[in-house]
Amino acid sequence: MILRGFSPIDWLENHWVTPSYGGWLLIGLSLSFFGAATNTMAGWLYVLSGMIFALLGISAWLSVRSLQQITLKRSPIAPVSAGEDLTLEMTLQNPSKSAKTLLQLWDVLPASLGRPAGKAIEVIPSQGNYVWAYDVPTQQRGIYHWQALQLRSGTPFGLFWCRRQRFVSAKAVVYPQILPLTHCPIVDAIGAEDSPKMYSDRRYQAAQEGITKTLRPYRYGDSTRLIHWRSSARFEEFKVRELEVVTGGQDIVICLDSGQPWDKDVFEQAVIAAASLYFYALRCQLNVKLWTAGSGVHQGTRTVLEMLAAVQAEEPVQSNIPSKIPLLWLTNSAQRLTGLSSHSRWLYFAEQESSPNVKTLAAGLGITADQPLAQQLQKPIR
């Protein structure tokens, strides 16, 4: 078993070799034969003791030699959401001319991901590879870095153990959970304000100009104003222009007040809410961005998910709060709501009370820990 602490046996195994139970037994037996030979001056006891010592020496040397020339590679780790399993894959390459046998491989995971995972390997053929893949369950979001891999060998007789540490960097990204919201009044209220749409489905039939995406054959019910006469004359059939549909939605910035001290569980709920609201706003075709105290304003699916995976409470403020843009402010501090404009909205994550005792121009919603988060995010705002 791989231990995270330090012991003399671990140090000896990592820097040279350490005897197994059978090895200690043979060492004691050879010493007994040598002591008996010294007392009796019997030559055959010297020979027997020497043969056992020779066997132990060869076994120790072969254990060290067996770990040489083995190379390790990690495959990239695909990101997952909290609650899903990470799939980790490693490849052991044996470029030597002899097979490697009786090996153990240990992946020393971060403590937050679990205990070290191990695999017993019977043989790696000469000039061959061995692929080990396993799953690690995740419970909490985060970006995890580690690099330690440990190879352990007992070849050829299992009398000695030799362990060597290799450093192959790994990075695993665990995204926060995203709640499947069917509706969200607090986002819909922002999206309904001043959201001009150009050439939307309602105006398509009346459109006479714009960017032509493609030409298609005329279908019954198409407006004659969309007929492209030059192409129709060329192909001897009516061709209708399909215009590019351009939708310009409302700008919105979801602000996670990560510069404040938070209760750990409440902050995790706020991160889940921020991720769920961001992707709901994307489905509503809003121009949505995310702001955190440590990272500033960003947008883009992968970038936002990595921001939310890495964000921590009480992080230093590195960026100013956006201005002149509707904000959706997620906080646990009532005092932080006083400066919000009337076209912004807020979510207050209560640690002791259900709603902030402060008068604000903006409407919002209080989030408590005694009800499911998805249900609360779909409530009407007050």
N, C-alpha and C positions, 0 to 999 in steps of 0.2 A: 504493500500500500504506500502511495506517495504521501508524505507528510509535509505540511506547510512550515512546520517549525524546524528546529535544528537539533541534531543529536550526533554523537560521535560515530555511530553506525552509519548514519546518512552521509556524513562527511567522508568516511572511509569508502563507502560504495560509490560516491560521486567522483572521488579523486583516484581511487585504485580499485580494489574489489573487497567484498565482504563475504565470509563463508556462509553458506546455507546450513540448515540443520545437519544434512548429511556431511557437509564439509567439516563442521565442528566435530562431528562424530569420528571422522577419519583422522582429523588432527589429533584428537585425544587418543585414538587407537595407536597411531604411529609413535606418539610420545611414550605411550606405555610400552610398546615393543622396544623402543630405544632405551628406556630405563631398564627393562628386563635384560636387554643385551649387555648393557654396561655392568650389571650385577653378575651375570652368569658368563659373560664373555663368549656367548654363543653366536657364531658367525651368521647362522641362518636368520636370527632375530634382527641383526644389523641389516641384512639384505632385505628382509620383509619391511622393516621400518623405512629403509631408503626407497624402496619401490613405491610405498604409499606416499612419501614426500614428493617423489618424482611425479606421481599421478596428480597430486594436488597442485604442484607447480605448473604442469602442462595445462590443467583445467583452468587455473587462474589466468595464465597467459592467453589461452584461446578465448576466454570470456572477454578480455579487453580487446583482442584482435577482431572479434566478431562484430563490434560496433563501428569499426573503422570503415570508411568509404561509403557508408550509407548516407544518402542525401534525402532531405525532407522538403516537401512543397505543400503549401496550402492552396486550396481553390478559393476564389472570392466567395464571400458569404452574402447571400441574398437577404435584403432587409425583410423583416416581418413586423407584424403588429403585435402588441402585448397580448399574451395568451396563446400565441401560435408558437410552433417549434422552429428553432433555428436548425438548419442543416449544415453540418460542418464536414468537410471532406479533406483528407490528407493523402498524399501519395509518397510512398517510400520507394526509392530507387536504389537498386543494387548494381552498380557498374562493374563490380569485381568479377573474377572468373570462378568464384566458388559461391555456393548457396549460403544464405544466412538463415540460421535456424534458432528456435527457442528464444524468441524475442517478445518483449512487452513494450507497448507504446502508450505513454500517458500524456494527455493534453491537460495542462495545468490552467484551468479556467479561472476567471475572476471569481472571488467569493460570492458576489451578487448573482452570478449565473449558476452556481452550484459547486459540487465537489469535483475534483479532477476525474476525468473519464479515462478508462484504460481499455486496451485491447491486447489479447494474446495472439501472437502471430507464430504459426508453426514453421513456415519456411517462406523465404523470398528467393526465387530461383536466380541463378546467375544471369546477369544482364537483363534482369526482369524488374517488374514493378509490383507493388502491393498497394491497393487503394482501400482506405478505411473511411467510411462515412457513418455518421451517427447523428441523432437528433438531440437537441437540448431544449427543454421546455422553458418558456419565458413567462414572467409574471409582471414585470415592471419595465416601462420604457427606459431608454437610455442608449448611449453610445459606449460600447465596451471595447477596450483595447487590451490585448495580452500577446505574449510572444513565446512563452516557455513551453517546450516539448521535451519529454524525457524518454530516452531509449534505455531499456533494461534487458540484459542478456544473462542466461544461465548456461549457455552452450559450453562444452558439449555434454556434460554429465549432470549438470544441475548442482555442482558442488560449491560454486561461487557465483555471486551476483555482481554484475558490473553495471553501473548506471551513468549515463552521460546526458548532459542537458544541451539542447539545441535551441536556438532563438530564431523563430520564424514568426514574423509579426502577423497579427490577425486583428480585424476590425469588424464588429457586428453592430448593426443599427437596429434597434427595436423601437418602432414607431408607437405613438400612443393609440389607444383604441379609438375608432371612429364610429359614432353612433349613427344608425340608419334613420335619419329624421325624415318623416313624410311631409311635414310642414314646420315652419318656425316663424311665428308672428313677429318676433323682434328683428329678424332679418328682412322679412317681407315688408315691414313698415319702412325700412330704409330704402329698399329696392323700389318701392312704389313711388318714392318722391323724386320728381324731376328726372325720370328715366326715359329720355327720348329714344325712339326706335326708328331707324331709317330703313325703309324698304322691308318692313317686317311682313309676316304672312298676311296681315290685314290690309296692307297697302300694295301688295304685289300685283294684284289685278289692275290697279290704277296706275302703276308705274309706267313711264314712257322713256325714261333715260336712266343711265347708270352703267355700271361695269357689266359687260356681257360675259357670263361664265361659259356658256356653250350654246349651240344651236341644236334643236331637236325637231322632229316632224310635228306638224300641227295636229292637235287633238281637239275633239269637240268640246266647246266651252272656252277655249283660249281666246283672249282678247285680240282683235285684228290689229290693234296698235302695236303688238309685240311681234308681228310678222316681219321678218327680214327679207325685203323684196328682192334685193340683188341675189342673195343665195337661193331664194325660191325660184327666180328665173333661171338660174344656173342649173339647179337640180330638177327643174320642172315639177316641183311639188312645194307646198307651203312649208317654210322653215320658220320656227318661232324662237325668239331670243329668250334665254333664261338668264335673268339678272342675278348678280351677286347680292346675297342677302347680308346686309351689314347691320349689326345690332350694337348700339352704344348704350350700355347699362350704367347704372349709378356707381360711382366710386364709393368704396367702403374700406376702412382699415380696422381690422380686429386687433385690439391692443390688450396684451396680457401683462398685467401690472406685476412683472416679475422682480422689480427692484425693491418690493416690500417684503417684510417677514410674513411667512405663511405657515399655517399648520400643514404638515406633510401630506396628510390624506386630503385635505381641502385643496391644496395646490394641485394634486394629481387630478382631482375632479375638474379644476379650472383648465388644465392642459387638455383633457379629453373634450371639454366643452369648446375650447378654441379650435381644435382640429375638426370637430363635427360641424361647427358653424362655418368654418372656412370652406369645407367641401360642399356644404349645403348652398352657400352663396355662389360657388362655382356652378352648381347645377342650375341655379337661377340666372345664370349668365351675367352676374354682377362682376365688375372689375374690383376684385377683392384682393387685399394685401394683409400681411400679418406684421405686427410690431411687437418686439420684446425689448426689455431694457438693455440687455446685453448684445443683441444682434441688430437692432434697428428694424427698418422696414424692408421686407422681402416678399416676393411672390413667386409662384411656380410650385407645382406639386411636390417634387422631390426636395427642393430647398426648404419649403415650409415644414415638411415632415421631419427633416433632419434638425431644423431649428427647435421644433417641439420635443424631439427626442432628447436634445441636449440641454434644454432650458432648465434652470434651477432657480429656486426662490432666493431672494436677497442678493442677486447678482449685481455687479456694479453697472450703473447707468452709463451706456456708451453712446446713446443716440437720443436726440430730442423727440418729444411727442409730435406727431404730424399735426399741422394746423390747416384750417380752411377745408377740411375734408370730414365727412361724417365718420364718427368713431363708434365702434362697439367696444366699450370699455369693460374689461373683466378684472375685478378687484375684490379685495376683502376689507378695504379701508373706506369708510363712509366719507372721510374728508377728501378723498381723491375724486369724488363725484361733483364737487361744488363748481368746478370750472368747465364742466361740459356744456356745449351749446345745445340749443333746442332741437337741432336736427341730428344729434347723436343719440346713442342708446347705451344702456349699461346693464351688466349682470353683476349682482352683488352676492358673493359667496360668504354666507354667514357662518361664523364659527360659534356664535352664542345666540344671536338673534336672527329673525327671519328677514328683516328688511332694514335698510339704513335709516337712522333718525336724522335726516338732513333734507332740506328742501333743495331740489334741483330743477333746472329748466328742462332737462331731458327725461324721457320716460325710460323705465327699466323694469327689471325683474329680479326678485330675490331668489337665491338658490339655497336650499337647506340640505342637510345630510340625511334627513329621515325619509326622503322620497327618491324614487329612481331619477337619475339625471336626465335621461331621454324624455321622460314624461314632463319634467319641469321646463325643458327647453322648448316644448311645443305648447306651452301655456300662453294665453294672451297677455300682452304687457299691460301694466297699469299706468 
